[in-house]
Amino acid sequence: MNEIIQNLAKLFLKNKSPTLTVVGVGPGDPSLLTIGALKAIQKANFIFYPVSSLKEESHAAKIVKNYIRFKKKFPILFPMAREELNPDQIWENAAKKIITCLNKDNYAVLLCLGDISVFASSSYLISKIKKLQPRIIIKNQPGISSLSAAAAYANYDLIKKGEILKVLECPNSSKNLINLINEEINKKNVIALFKVGKRWSWVKEILEKEKLLNKALLASNIGFDDQFIDIASKNKSDDLPYFSLLIIRFN
């Protein structure tokens, strides 16, 4: 009887559909990891993590380094809007890499910074996996977003009663940013602008001209050693890291 039960268990495990869990690891501080994230990581046979270059360190992997020491780890190249790369081909190559591993075993985790539903590059990769191998089960484990963390660390009310919160990608041109400010200036809105980093030099000039530099909250590299979270006018640099955001309360 025991032998029959063991054989049935082996058959069940063999036929179990492979599963990939996309895990949000928070913005940078390991203390912000959720219990759900840790459980998913502990269960995984493979750990995939994003890198902007195969020579670069992964911020997401760094956050959970104490929990993945003895796991099989694989870097996954994310284009990060780099013009010299073909995003579609990058995502397809990454998807095939993950599918190959999942065909050998049945459980893997893809690490993502912040929360997996806020400007998540992983969504492009997941779409490719679903198209190439529909039998793979995709699960999502949310994390703390950089936006929520920045507001909390700064004791900033992200949104109050009667206000509207808009979460946007920072405009690509000064003209578009000025138009956005003009649209919102007399409304009871809070604007959160992501991906400010490389645009900061001219964004700062516009905010100063519009008398918003002393009102905007700037946050960069949240949870890391070089974290900056303060009024935007206090940051004297003309360059900001990729992971930077602004929160502006109008009216």
C-alpha positions, -999 to +999 in steps of 0.1 A: +000+000+000+028+024+009+045+017-024+013+025-043+009+058-024+046+067-032+041+060-069+010+081-070+028+109-053+056+107-078+032+107-107+014+137-093+046+157-090+058+146-124+025+159-140+023+191-120+022+222-141+054+243-139+048+276-120+065+309-121+058+334-093+066+371-099+078+384-066+079+421-056+108+425-032+101+461-023+121+492-031+154+484-015+154+478+022+153+440+030+131+448+061+103+457+037+101+422+023+067+406+028+062+372+044+046+361+011+077+371-008+100+351+015+078+320+013+078+321-025+116+325-026+122+297-001+100+273-022+116+281-055+140+258-074+152+286-096+156+323-089+156+347-119+165+383-114+166+414-137+198+432-147+202+462-170+235+446-183+250+412-178+280+430-162+258+449-137+247+439-103+210+432-097+193+455-072+165+430-067+189+401-061+209+423-036+178+429-015+172+391-010+209+380-011+206+364+024+177+342+012+190+330-022+226+319-014+220+282-021+195+287-049+201+283-086+203+319-098+200+333-133+203+369-145+176+381-169+185+410-191+159+438-190+161+464-218+154+494-195+144+515-226+180+513-240+178+524-276+207+500-287+187+470-277+157+453-294+132+449-266+110+423-283+140+400-290+153+406-254+120+396-239+117+365-261+152+353-253+145+358-215+112+340-218+128+310-235+155+309-208+128+307-181+107+282-200+137+259-205+144+259-167+108+253-159+106+223-182+133+207-160+117+216-127+084+229-115+088+261-095+107+293-101+106+329-089+112+361-109+123+389-086+111+424-093+119+457-075+091+475-057+056+463-065+049+441-096+019+462-107+035+497-108+055+504-141+065+467-140+088+457-169+082+421-160+047+424-176+064+423-211+083+391-201+052+374-187+033+381-219+060+364-239+060+334-216+022+330-218+024+331-256+053+307-259+043+282-232+006+286-220+008+256-197+031+275-173+011+288-143+019+325-135+014+337-100+019+372-085+033+381-051+029+419-046+055+440-028+057+475-013+060+501-040+087+528-040+059+554-040+043+541-008+077+537+008+089+573-001+057+588+013+059+568+045+096+575+051+090+613+046+059+614+068+041+626+037+003+622+032+003+606-002-034+614-007-060+631+015-098+631+014-111+648-017-078+646-036-070+626-067-036+608-070-022+605-105+008+582-111+026+590-144+058+585-162+078+617-162+072+636-195+100+633-221+102+670-228+101+703-210+071+714-230+051+684-220+060+688-183+050+725-184+017+715-200+011+689-173+018+715-146-006+740-162-033+714-163-030+705-127-020+737-110-056+747-098-068+712-092-068+693-059-045+666-072-013+649-062+010+639-091+036+611-087+062+611-115+083+580-121+115+577-141+127+612-133+164+602-132+180+611-166+155+640-170+163+657-137+185+685-149+158+702-169+129+690-147+146+708-118+148+741-138+111+739-146+100+732-110+121+761-098+106+784-124+070+773-115+078+777-078+073+740-071+109+730-062+103+738-025+070+719-025+079+687-044+091+656-026+120+639-043+130+603-036+158+583-052+173+548-045+148+542-017+160+517+009+196+517-003+226+532+014+226+563-008+189+569-004+176+605-007+141+614+004+134+651+010+122+684-005+135+685-041+153+719-035+176+702-011+191+679-037+220+699-054+229+672-079+222+676-116+221+638-120+198+613-103+198+575-103+174+556-125+152+548-096+140+583-088+105+598-084+088+631-076+056+637-057+039+671-062+009+683-044-010+710-062-034+736-047 
